[in-house]
Amino acid sequence: MSFCSQDALSSYKIMWLYVMFDLPVETKRQRKAATNFRKNLLKDGFEMHQFSVYIRFCASSSSASVHIERVRKLVPEEGSVSILKVTDKQFGDTIHIVGRRAKPPPRLPVQLEFF
């Protein structure tokens, strides 16, 4: 019997995190804080989905919790940050429209399975 069952990678257990933010950029200090926040999101494996919206794939809810805590620690003193956690199943229902053409959501990362 394999340690990783087919159920282990269920689309209801795999998570996607959306980090959405509105950070002030009026002063040099605020711009630097906003830039550092975005750079740190990228270092933590997030990718820009839209301006001020970054997404990240997480293999499980516990992995998502780790990244949520990391984001909490990165939040600048000023501004607003929201984190939305959705299942892979919900993420698969995303409709992304660029102009008049529909664009499919980003591809899932390649998964490795260890026995």
N, CA, C and O atoms as CSV, one atom per row, in Angstrom:
chain,resi,resn,atom,element,x,y,z
A,1,MET,N,N,0.839,-1.178,0.000
A,1,MET,CA,C,0.000,0.000,0.000
A,1,MET,C,C,0.883,1.239,0.000
A,1,MET,O,O,1.820,1.333,0.793
A,2,SER,N,N,0.602,2.162,-0.855
A,2,SER,CA,C,1.384,3.384,-1.001
A,2,SER,C,C,1.062,4.386,0.095
A,2,SER,O,O,-0.087,4.501,0.521
A,3,PHE,N,N,2.092,5.120,0.557
A,3,PHE,CA,C,1.888,6.163,1.570
A,3,PHE,C,C,1.027,7.286,1.026
A,3,PHE,O,O,0.164,7.810,1.730
A,4,CYS,N,N,1.259,7.660,-0.231
A,4,CYS,CA,C,0.486,8.734,-0.868
A,4,CYS,C,C,-0.645,8.097,-1.671
A,4,CYS,O,O,-0.401,7.445,-2.687
A,5,SER,N,N,-1.840,8.282,-1.229
A,5,SER,CA,C,-2.966,7.744,-1.975
A,5,SER,C,C,-3.434,8.767,-2.998
A,5,SER,O,O,-3.045,9.933,-2.949
A,6,GLN,N,N,-4.262,8.325,-3.912
A,6,GLN,CA,C,-4.828,9.225,-4.915
A,6,GLN,C,C,-5.607,10.341,-4.226
A,6,GLN,O,O,-5.655,11.468,-4.718
A,7,ASP,N,N,-6.211,10.026,-3.095
A,7,ASP,CA,C,-7.003,10.990,-2.336
A,7,ASP,C,C,-6.133,12.083,-1.713
A,7,ASP,O,O,-6.617,13.175,-1.413
A,8,ALA,N,N,-4.822,11.774,-1.516
A,8,ALA,CA,C,-3.926,12.728,-0.867
A,8,ALA,C,C,-3.789,14.016,-1.674
A,8,ALA,O,O,-3.551,15.074,-1.092
A,9,LEU,N,N,-3.930,13.956,-2.986
A,9,LEU,CA,C,-3.822,15.144,-3.826
A,9,LEU,C,C,-5.185,15.559,-4.360
A,9,LEU,O,O,-5.298,16.038,-5.489
A,10,SER,N,N,-6.196,15.378,-3.561
A,10,SER,CA,C,-7.553,15.748,-3.929
A,10,SER,C,C,-7.647,17.238,-4.221
A,10,SER,O,O,-7.003,18.046,-3.552
A,11,SER,N,N,-8.449,17.604,-5.218
A,11,SER,CA,C,-8.611,19.018,-5.565
A,11,SER,C,C,-9.362,19.788,-4.484
A,11,SER,O,O,-9.494,21.009,-4.565
A,12,TYR,N,N,-9.853,19.076,-3.473
A,12,TYR,CA,C,-10.488,19.745,-2.348
A,12,TYR,C,C,-9.492,19.993,-1.207
A,12,TYR,O,O,-9.777,20.766,-0.293
A,13,LYS,N,N,-8.321,19.337,-1.261
A,13,LYS,CA,C,-7.309,19.511,-0.221
A,13,LYS,C,C,-6.190,20.434,-0.668
A,13,LYS,O,O,-5.569,21.097,0.163
A,14,ILE,N,N,-5.921,20.490,-1.965
A,14,ILE,CA,C,-4.904,21.380,-2.508
A,14,ILE,C,C,-5.440,22.805,-2.424
A,14,ILE,O,O,-6.613,23.042,-2.709
A,15,MET,N,N,-4.600,23.745,-2.040
A,15,MET,CA,C,-5.035,25.124,-1.812
A,15,MET,C,C,-4.314,26.110,-2.734
A,15,MET,O,O,-3.195,25.865,-3.186
A,16,TRP,N,N,-4.969,27.198,-2.990
A,16,TRP,CA,C,-4.375,28.358,-3.653
A,16,TRP,C,C,-4.585,29.547,-2.730
A,16,TRP,O,O,-5.662,29.715,-2.158
A,17,LEU,N,N,-3.563,30.362,-2.589
A,17,LEU,CA,C,-3.673,31.578,-1.800
A,17,LEU,C,C,-3.675,32.784,-2.722
A,17,LEU,O,O,-2.846,32.894,-3.626
A,18,TYR,N,N,-4.603,33.672,-2.488
A,18,TYR,CA,C,-4.640,34.968,-3.162
A,18,TYR,C,C,-4.253,36.005,-2.116
A,18,TYR,O,O,-4.877,36.077,-1.057
A,19,VAL,N,N,-3.238,36.805,-2.398
A,19,VAL,CA,C,-2.879,37.927,-1.537
A,19,VAL,C,C,-3.210,39.192,-2.318
A,19,VAL,O,O,-2.651,39.446,-3.385
A,20,MET,N,N,-4.128,39.977,-1.765
A,20,MET,CA,C,-4.595,41.208,-2.423
A,20,MET,C,C,-4.262,42.361,-1.500
A,20,MET,O,O,-4.507,42.292,-0.295
A,21,PHE,N,N,-3.702,43.424,-2.064
A,21,PHE,CA,C,-3.277,44.509,-1.188
A,21,PHE,C,C,-3.434,45.871,-1.836
A,21,PHE,O,O,-3.434,46.028,-3.056
A,22,ASP,N,N,-3.568,46.844,-0.951
A,22,ASP,CA,C,-3.630,48.249,-1.326
A,22,ASP,C,C,-2.669,48.955,-0.387
A,22,ASP,O,O,-3.001,49.218,0.769
A,23,LEU,N,N,-1.473,49.263,-0.884
A,23,LEU,CA,C,-0.445,49.872,-0.058
A,23,LEU,C,C,-0.184,51.303,-0.513
A,23,LEU,O,O,-0.153,51.577,-1.713
A,24,PRO,N,N,0.005,52.214,0.437
A,24,PRO,CA,C,0.281,53.596,0.047
A,24,PRO,C,C,1.664,53.717,-0.587
A,24,PRO,O,O,2.602,53.026,-0.191
A,25,VAL,N,N,1.779,54.606,-1.581
A,25,VAL,CA,C,3.053,54.816,-2.282
A,25,VAL,C,C,3.312,56.305,-2.502
A,25,VAL,O,O,3.907,56.702,-3.504
A,26,GLU,N,N,2.861,57.118,-1.556
A,26,GLU,CA,C,3.004,58.567,-1.695
A,26,GLU,C,C,4.397,59.059,-1.321
A,26,GLU,O,O,4.894,60.008,-1.927
A,27,THR,N,N,5.028,58.441,-0.346
A,27,THR,CA,C,6.361,58.875,0.069
A,27,THR,C,C,7.391,57.835,-0.363
A,27,THR,O,O,7.040,56.709,-0.715
A,28,LYS,N,N,8.653,58.219,-0.333
A,28,LYS,CA,C,9.732,57.301,-0.699
A,28,LYS,C,C,9.736,56.080,0.232
A,28,LYS,O,O,9.935,54.951,-0.218
A,29,ARG,N,N,9.515,56.313,1.529
A,29,ARG,CA,C,9.487,55.218,2.506
A,29,ARG,C,C,8.346,54.240,2.196
A,29,ARG,O,O,8.532,53.026,2.270
A,30,GLN,N,N,7.171,54.770,1.850
A,30,GLN,CA,C,6.026,53.919,1.524
A,30,GLN,C,C,6.276,53.119,0.249
A,30,GLN,O,O,5.941,51.936,0.179
A,31,ARG,N,N,6.865,53.763,-0.760
A,31,ARG,CA,C,7.174,53.057,-2.008
A,31,ARG,C,C,8.156,51.919,-1.754
A,31,ARG,O,O,8.005,50.823,-2.294
A,32,LYS,N,N,9.161,52.189,-0.929
A,32,LYS,CA,C,10.154,51.151,-0.611
A,32,LYS,C,C,9.489,49.993,0.129
A,32,LYS,O,O,9.774,48.831,-0.161
A,33,ALA,N,N,8.609,50.296,1.081
A,33,ALA,CA,C,7.913,49.242,1.834
A,33,ALA,C,C,7.031,48.403,0.911
A,33,ALA,O,O,6.990,47.179,1.036
A,34,ALA,N,N,6.326,49.055,-0.012
A,34,ALA,CA,C,5.467,48.334,-0.957
A,34,ALA,C,C,6.299,47.458,-1.892
A,34,ALA,O,O,5.931,46.317,-2.174
A,35,THR,N,N,7.420,47.996,-2.371
A,35,THR,CA,C,8.308,47.224,-3.254
A,35,THR,C,C,8.878,46.018,-2.519
A,35,THR,O,O,8.916,44.918,-3.069
A,36,ASN,N,N,9.318,46.213,-1.292
A,36,ASN,CA,C,9.848,45.089,-0.498
A,36,ASN,C,C,8.786,44.031,-0.250
A,36,ASN,O,O,9.081,42.837,-0.302
A,37,PHE,N,N,7.558,44.451,0.017
A,37,PHE,CA,C,6.465,43.494,0.227
A,37,PHE,C,C,6.275,42.632,-1.023
A,37,PHE,O,O,6.192,41.408,-0.925
A,38,ARG,N,N,6.206,43.267,-2.199
A,38,ARG,CA,C,6.027,42.514,-3.456
A,38,ARG,C,C,7.215,41.585,-3.712
A,38,ARG,O,O,7.028,40.427,-4.085
A,39,LYS,N,N,8.430,42.086,-3.513
A,39,LYS,CA,C,9.622,41.248,-3.734
A,39,LYS,C,C,9.630,40.038,-2.801
A,39,LYS,O,O,9.992,38.936,-3.213
A,40,ASN,N,N,9.231,40.243,-1.550
A,40,ASN,CA,C,9.196,39.128,-0.603
A,40,ASN,C,C,8.107,38.118,-0.944
A,40,ASN,O,O,8.283,36.922,-0.714
A,41,LEU,N,N,6.988,38.581,-1.488
A,41,LEU,CA,C,5.968,37.632,-1.957
A,41,LEU,C,C,6.550,36.745,-3.063
A,41,LEU,O,O,6.346,35.531,-3.065
A,42,LEU,N,N,7.270,37.358,-3.994
A,42,LEU,CA,C,7.891,36.594,-5.080
A,42,LEU,C,C,8.905,35.589,-4.535
A,42,LEU,O,O,8.963,34.453,-5.007
A,43,LYS,N,N,9.704,35.996,-3.547
A,43,LYS,CA,C,10.686,35.093,-2.932
A,43,LYS,C,C,10.006,33.906,-2.265
A,43,LYS,O,O,10.579,32.819,-2.193
A,44,ASP,N,N,8.780,34.110,-1.775
A,44,ASP,CA,C,8.047,33.034,-1.103
A,44,ASP,C,C,7.230,32.188,-2.081
A,44,ASP,O,O,6.413,31.371,-1.656
A,45,GLY,N,N,7.438,32.374,-3.370
A,45,GLY,CA,C,6.793,31.505,-4.354
A,45,GLY,C,C,5.485,32.028,-4.917
A,45,GLY,O,O,4.824,31.324,-5.681
A,46,PHE,N,N,5.096,33.234,-4.562
A,46,PHE,CA,C,3.894,33.822,-5.139
A,46,PHE,C,C,4.223,34.340,-6.535
A,46,PHE,O,O,5.377,34.651,-6.830
A,47,GLU,N,N,3.224,34.431,-7.377
A,47,GLU,CA,C,3.404,35.068,-8.677
A,47,GLU,C,C,2.320,36.113,-8.870
A,47,GLU,O,O,1.204,35.982,-8.367
A,48,MET,N,N,2.677,37.159,-9.616
A,48,MET,CA,C,1.716,38.236,-9.813
A,48,MET,C,C,0.602,37.766,-10.741
A,48,MET,O,O,0.860,37.311,-11.854
A,49,HIS,N,N,-0.612,37.878,-10.283
A,49,HIS,CA,C,-1.794,37.532,-11.067
A,49,HIS,C,C,-2.335,38.791,-11.738
A,49,HIS,O,O,-2.700,38.772,-12.913
A,50,GLN,N,N,-2.382,39.876,-10.985
A,50,GLN,CA,C,-2.743,41.211,-11.457
A,50,GLN,C,C,-1.980,42.184,-10.561
A,50,GLN,O,O,-1.376,41.768,-9.572
A,51,PHE,N,N,-2.001,43.466,-10.894
A,51,PHE,CA,C,-1.403,44.431,-9.986
A,51,PHE,C,C,-2.060,44.268,-8.623
A,51,PHE,O,O,-3.286,44.225,-8.524
A,52,SER,N,N,-1.276,44.180,-7.607
A,52,SER,CA,C,-1.739,44.066,-6.222
A,52,SER,C,C,-2.520,42.789,-5.925
A,52,SER,O,O,-3.218,42.712,-4.914
A,53,VAL,N,N,-2.409,41.786,-6.798
A,53,VAL,CA,C,-3.002,40.468,-6.537
A,53,VAL,C,C,-1.956,39.422,-6.904
A,53,VAL,O,O,-1.562,39.297,-8.063
A,54,TYR,N,N,-1.519,38.678,-5.901
A,54,TYR,CA,C,-0.522,37.632,-6.106
A,54,TYR,C,C,-1.142,36.303,-5.699
A,54,TYR,O,O,-1.977,36.253,-4.797
A,55,ILE,N,N,-0.730,35.223,-6.367
A,55,ILE,CA,C,-1.279,33.900,-6.056
A,55,ILE,C,C,-0.145,32.912,-5.810
A,55,ILE,O,O,0.977,33.085,-6.285
A,56,ARG,N,N,-0.477,31.869,-5.049
A,56,ARG,CA,C,0.498,30.819,-4.753
A,56,ARG,C,C,-0.214,29.492,-4.575
A,56,ARG,O,O,-1.253,29.413,-3.921
A,57,PHE,N,N,0.352,28.454,-5.162
A,57,PHE,CA,C,-0.120,27.088,-5.019
A,57,PHE,C,C,0.423,26.507,-3.723
A,57,PHE,O,O,1.594,26.705,-3.401
A,58,CYS,N,N,-0.409,25.795,-2.979
A,58,CYS,CA,C,0.016,25.088,-1.766
A,58,CYS,C,C,-0.549,23.677,-1.821
A,58,CYS,O,O,-1.725,23.486,-2.129
A,59,ALA,N,N,0.274,22.705,-1.527
A,59,ALA,CA,C,-0.137,21.307,-1.637
A,59,ALA,C,C,-1.162,20.885,-0.589
A,59,ALA,O,O,-1.826,19.860,-0.747
A,60,SER,N,N,-1.296,21.675,0.487
A,60,SER,CA,C,-2.242,21.302,1.546
A,60,SER,C,C,-2.655,22.550,2.324
A,60,SER,O,O,-2.077,23.625,2.163
A,61,SER,N,N,-3.647,22.381,3.153
A,61,SER,CA,C,-4.102,23.474,4.007
A,61,SER,C,C,-3.032,23.851,5.021
A,61,SER,O,O,-2.881,25.029,5.345
A,62,SER,N,N,-2.287,22.872,5.528
A,62,SER,CA,C,-1.227,23.185,6.502
A,62,SER,C,C,-0.092,23.953,5.838
A,62,SER,O,O,0.492,24.841,6.459
A,63,SER,N,N,0.228,23.633,4.600
A,63,SER,CA,C,1.234,24.396,3.856
A,63,SER,C,C,0.739,25.827,3.630
A,63,SER,O,O,1.512,26.778,3.752
A,64,ALA,N,N,-0.529,25.980,3.307
A,64,ALA,CA,C,-1.115,27.311,3.116
A,64,ALA,C,C,-1.014,28.121,4.405
A,64,ALA,O,O,-0.733,29.319,4.362
A,65,SER,N,N,-1.240,27.480,5.545
A,65,SER,CA,C,-1.157,28.176,6.831
A,65,SER,C,C,0.248,28.723,7.085
A,65,SER,O,O,0.401,29.817,7.630
A,66,VAL,N,N,1.267,27.968,6.694
A,66,VAL,CA,C,2.657,28.417,6.847
A,66,VAL,C,C,2.883,29.691,6.031
A,66,VAL,O,O,3.484,30.648,6.521
A,67,HIS,N,N,2.402,29.702,4.789
A,67,HIS,CA,C,2.604,30.863,3.918
A,67,HIS,C,C,1.755,32.056,4.363
A,67,HIS,O,O,2.163,33.205,4.196
A,68,ILE,N,N,0.597,31.791,4.918
A,68,ILE,CA,C,-0.228,32.880,5.454
A,68,ILE,C,C,0.518,33.580,6.590
A,68,ILE,O,O,0.518,34.809,6.669
A,69,GLU,N,N,1.148,32.809,7.462
A,69,GLU,CA,C,1.908,33.402,8.568
A,69,GLU,C,C,3.099,34.201,8.059
A,69,GLU,O,O,3.432,35.249,8.612
A,70,ARG,N,N,3.740,33.705,7.002
A,70,ARG,CA,C,4.864,34.455,6.412
A,70,ARG,C,C,4.385,35.799,5.872
A,70,ARG,O,O,5.036,36.825,6.069
A,71,VAL,N,N,3.242,35.785,5.189
A,71,VAL,CA,C,2.701,37.034,4.643
A,71,VAL,C,C,2.364,37.993,5.775
A,71,VAL,O,O,2.645,39.188,5.679
A,72,ARG,N,N,1.766,37.486,6.842
A,72,ARG,CA,C,1.441,38.337,8.004
A,72,ARG,C,C,2.667,39.100,8.497
A,72,ARG,O,O,2.579,40.277,8.847
A,73,LYS,N,N,3.800,38.421,8.521
A,73,LYS,CA,C,5.035,39.037,9.016
A,73,LYS,C,C,5.614,40.047,8.027
A,73,LYS,O,O,6.404,40.908,8.415
A,74,LEU,N,N,5.229,39.951,6.752
A,74,LEU,CA,C,5.757,40.846,5.723
A,74,LEU,C,C,4.954,42.134,5.567
A,74,LEU,O,O,5.437,43.095,4.968
A,75,VAL,N,N,3.743,42.162,6.096
A,75,VAL,CA,C,2.842,43.294,5.867
A,75,VAL,C,C,3.457,44.588,6.386
A,75,VAL,O,O,3.870,44.657,7.544
A,76,PRO,N,N,3.522,45.625,5.531
A,76,PRO,CA,C,4.059,46.916,5.967
A,76,PRO,C,C,3.185,47.555,7.054
A,76,PRO,O,O,2.061,47.117,7.304
A,77,GLU,N,N,3.723,48.594,7.691
A,77,GLU,CA,C,3.005,49.282,8.761
A,77,GLU,C,C,1.712,49.924,8.273
A,77,GLU,O,O,0.736,50.002,9.019
A,78,GLU,N,N,1.701,50.386,7.023
A,78,GLU,CA,C,0.527,51.061,6.471
A,78,GLU,C,C,-0.042,50.246,5.317
A,78,GLU,O,O,0.676,49.496,4.656
A,79,GLY,N,N,-1.334,50.403,5.087
A,79,GLY,CA,C,-1.966,49.732,3.961
A,79,GLY,C,C,-2.879,48.612,4.399
A,79,GLY,O,O,-3.055,48.354,5.589
A,80,SER,N,N,-3.451,47.958,3.422
A,80,SER,CA,C,-4.417,46.898,3.660
A,80,SER,C,C,-4.027,45.663,2.859
A,80,SER,O,O,-3.737,45.757,1.666
A,81,VAL,N,N,-4.021,44.500,3.519
A,81,VAL,CA,C,-3.690,43.234,2.864
A,81,VAL,C,C,-4.780,42.231,3.207
A,81,VAL,O,O,-5.140,42.074,4.374
A,82,SER,N,N,-5.304,41.554,2.196
A,82,SER,CA,C,-6.299,40.493,2.392
A,82,SER,C,C,-5.736,39.205,1.800
A,82,SER,O,O,-5.056,39.224,0.774
A,83,ILE,N,N,-6.029,38.084,2.463
A,83,ILE,CA,C,-5.602,36.775,1.977
A,83,ILE,C,C,-6.846,35.916,1.806
A,83,ILE,O,O,-7.645,35.768,2.730
A,84,LEU,N,N,-6.996,35.357,0.628
A,84,LEU,CA,C,-8.116,34.471,0.335
A,84,LEU,C,C,-7.554,33.082,0.061
A,84,LEU,O,O,-6.660,32.924,-0.769
A,85,LYS,N,N,-8.076,32.081,0.756
A,85,LYS,CA,C,-7.647,30.694,0.575
A,85,LYS,C,C,-8.762,29.946,-0.138
A,85,LYS,O,O,-9.894,29.903,0.344
A,86,VAL,N,N,-8.444,29.353,-1.288
A,86,VAL,CA,C,-9.452,28.599,-2.044
A,86,VAL,C,C,-8.901,27.215,-2.375
A,86,VAL,O,O,-7.690,27.024,-2.484
A,87,THR,N,N,-9.802,26.264,-2.533
A,87,THR,CA,C,-9.388,24.914,-2.918
A,87,THR,C,C,-9.013,24.904,-4.398
A,87,THR,O,O,-9.384,25.801,-5.155
A,88,ASP,N,N,-8.280,23.884,-4.787
A,88,ASP,CA,C,-7.909,23.736,-6.194
A,88,ASP,C,C,-9.156,23.588,-7.057
A,88,ASP,O,O,-9.188,24.050,-8.197
A,89,LYS,N,N,-10.167,22.949,-6.515
A,89,LYS,CA,C,-11.434,22.779,-7.236
A,89,LYS,C,C,-12.059,24.150,-7.518
A,89,LYS,O,O,-12.507,24.410,-8.635
A,90,GLN,N,N,-12.089,25.024,-6.508
A,90,GLN,CA,C,-12.633,26.373,-6.706
A,90,GLN,C,C,-11.757,27.170,-7.662
A,90,GLN,O,O,-12.271,27.890,-8.518
A,91,PHE,N,N,-10.440,27.050,-7.527
A,91,PHE,CA,C,-9.508,27.766,-8.405
A,91,PHE,C,C,-9.724,27.348,-9.864
A,91,PHE,O,O,-9.617,28.164,-10.780
A,92,GLY,N,N,-10.028,26.071,-10.057
A,92,GLY,CA,C,-10.266,25.564,-11.414
A,92,GLY,C,C,-11.476,26.190,-12.081
A,92,GLY,O,O,-11.593,26.156,-13.306
A,93,ASP,N,N,-12.369,26.757,-11.300
A,93,ASP,CA,C,-13.558,27.408,-11.850
A,93,ASP,C,C,-13.335,28.899,-12.123
A,93,ASP,O,O,-14.272,29.609,-12.490
A,94,THR,N,N,-12.098,29.373,-11.945
A,94,THR,CA,C,-11.788,30.780,-12.183
A,94,THR,C,C,-11.999,31.131,-13.654
A,94,THR,O,O,-11.590,30.392,-14.550
A,95,ILE,N,N,-12.630,32.243,-13.879
A,95,ILE,CA,C,-12.786,32.769,-15.240
A,95,ILE,C,C,-11.943,34.027,-15.311
A,95,ILE,O,O,-12.193,34.991,-14.588
A,96,HIS,N,N,-10.949,34.018,-16.179
A,96,HIS,CA,C,-10.040,35.155,-16.312
A,96,HIS,C,C,-10.181,35.695,-17.728
A,96,HIS,O,O,-9.918,34.984,-18.698
A,97,ILE,N,N,-10.587,36.927,-17.846
A,97,ILE,CA,C,-10.835,37.518,-19.158
A,97,ILE,C,C,-9.848,38.641,-19.410
A,97,ILE,O,O,-9.710,39.552,-18.594
A,98,VAL,N,N,-9.170,38.573,-20.530
A,98,VAL,CA,C,-8.249,39.624,-20.949
A,98,VAL,C,C,-8.826,40.182,-22.240
A,98,VAL,O,O,-8.859,39.494,-23.260
A,99,GLY,N,N,-9.276,41.418,-22.195
A,99,GLY,CA,C,-9.967,41.950,-23.363
A,99,GLY,C,C,-11.251,41.179,-23.565
A,99,GLY,O,O,-12.032,41.009,-22.630
A,100,ARG,N,N,-11.470,40.719,-24.762
A,100,ARG,CA,C,-12.689,39.952,-25.047
A,100,ARG,C,C,-12.445,38.459,-25.116
A,100,ARG,O,O,-13.379,37.677,-25.290
A,101,ARG,N,N,-11.191,38.064,-24.979
A,101,ARG,CA,C,-10.875,36.638,-25.056
A,101,ARG,C,C,-10.731,36.062,-23.661
A,101,ARG,O,O,-10.112,36.683,-22.797
A,102,ALA,N,N,-11.284,34.900,-23.432
A,102,ALA,CA,C,-11.131,34.214,-22.148
A,102,ALA,C,C,-9.751,33.582,-22.098
A,102,ALA,O,O,-9.273,33.040,-23.094
A,103,LYS,N,N,-9.117,33.652,-20.944
A,103,LYS,CA,C,-7.796,33.081,-20.747
A,103,LYS,C,C,-7.892,32.047,-19.628
A,103,LYS,O,O,-8.426,32.350,-18.561
A,104,PRO,N,N,-7.383,30.826,-19.850
A,104,PRO,CA,C,-7.471,29.813,-18.795
A,104,PRO,C,C,-6.597,30.194,-17.601
A,104,PRO,O,O,-5.639,30.952,-17.752
A,105,PRO,N,N,-6.924,29.669,-16.407
A,105,PRO,CA,C,-6.093,29.952,-15.232
A,105,PRO,C,C,-4.692,29.371,-15.429
A,105,PRO,O,O,-4.503,28.523,-16.301
A,106,PRO,N,N,-3.704,29.809,-14.640
A,106,PRO,CA,C,-2.346,29.288,-14.771
A,106,PRO,C,C,-2.319,27.775,-14.605
A,106,PRO,O,O,-3.147,27.205,-13.893
A,107,ARG,N,N,-1.363,27.128,-15.266
A,107,ARG,CA,C,-1.227,25.669,-15.170
A,107,ARG,C,C,-0.809,25.277,-13.763
A,107,ARG,O,O,-0.136,26.035,-13.065
A,108,LEU,N,N,-1.214,24.089,-13.362
A,108,LEU,CA,C,-0.795,23.563,-12.067
A,108,LEU,C,C,0.695,23.236,-12.113
A,108,LEU,O,O,1.200,22.812,-13.153
A,109,PRO,N,N,1.403,23.425,-11.006
A,109,PRO,CA,C,2.817,23.048,-10.978
A,109,PRO,C,C,2.972,21.541,-11.104
A,109,PRO,O,O,2.060,20.788,-10.764
A,110,VAL,N,N,4.104,21.110,-11.582
A,110,VAL,CA,C,4.387,19.688,-11.710
A,110,VAL,C,C,4.517,19.110,-10.304
A,110,VAL,O,O,5.191,19.682,-9.447
A,111,GLN,N,N,3.874,17.986,-10.078
A,111,GLN,CA,C,3.877,17.350,-8.764
A,111,GLN,C,C,4.791,16.129,-8.772
A,111,GLN,O,O,4.815,15.362,-9.735
A,112,LEU,N,N,5.530,15.962,-7.701
A,112,LEU,CA,C,6.328,14.762,-7.497
A,112,LEU,C,C,5.636,13.924,-6.438
A,112,LEU,O,O,5.096,14.456,-5.468
A,113,GLU,N,N,5.655,12.616,-6.627
A,113,GLU,CA,C,5.061,11.749,-5.623
A,113,GLU,C,C,6.131,10.767,-5.166
A,113,GLU,O,O,6.738,10.073,-5.981
A,114,PHE,N,N,6.357,10.714,-3.850
A,114,PHE,CA,C,7.348,9.802,-3.289
A,114,PHE,C,C,6.628,8.627,-2.660
A,114,PHE,O,O,5.607,8.791,-1.992
A,115,PHE,N,N,7.167,7.449,-2.878
A,115,PHE,CA,C,6.557,6.225,-2.353
A,115,PHE,C,C,7.272,5.752,-1.138
A,115,PHE,O,O,6.897,4.732,-0.559
